[in-house]
Amino acid sequence: MKLDLSAPIKFSWKGYFSSPNENWMHMSREIDSYELFYITEGILYISDGENNYTVKKGEYLITPPCKNQHGWKPSSCKFYYFHFYASNAGKNFSRQGAYADVDMLEKYYSLLSRSGTVFPSYNHLLSALLLELKSGGKVQLHTTVSEACRSVQDYIKFAPSEQLRVSLIAEKFKYNAKYLSQSFKKEMGISLKKYLKNEIISRAKHMLSHTALSIGEISEQLGCSDAHSFSHIFKNDVGVSPKKYRTQTA
């Protein structure tokens, strides 16, 4: 299957399901979104109307929008599920695969679990989770510094805001933080720290212009220590306070 991860992924909803008994089968239904399953116990037997899938513990499956999603065999199982909308014009994406880092998946699930409200940052979180699954939770090896820096750029597009720190990016890609920062500036013409700051400001502008979230809520979502610090950083970079920016772009 194909998914365009360079275009916005729209998160819809998620949940965790535990089958009541070994005779349970997934319901039959028409579904207009993609659905990501991750199995934590047992085996899930599910069909998208064209193919029957057997999904075991520690594996994921992504089903596309279809007319008849349904179970094709009874089973006892537990799984996380995530519904989302995406373009199918992108690069190949493995429909089914293994992903051993259940702790990381549960972390994403937890971050997507605020008060039942869908926040704009959730789209970034789900995109980051899809990238995790695509890589199998394994850091890709890079043959050149340029390749590594481009991969860092791609990761930053969708990374959770609280992960946009030089030290955390370096840890993610298994590089020394100082070396990665120097290499990134040499290759991209901008320091990694400044690049991350620009990404955070860009996300802040989007939230201020397109949501009714309070300054404090935006600050928290962006990983800032408090609303005052966020406002100070934003004003220094943009030239106006977050409140005034929202008024100007309303």
PyMOL commands that set and color helices and strands:
alter all, ss='L'
color gray80, all
select helices_A, chain A and resi 102-111+121-135+145-158+161-163+166-173+177-188+192-210+215-221+227-238+242-249
alter helices_A, ss='H'
color red, helices_A
select strands_A, chain A and resi 2-3+10-18+29-31+34-47+52-56+59-63+66-71+77-85+91-92+96-98
alter strands_A, ss='S'
color yellow, strands_A
deselect
rebuild
show_as cartoon
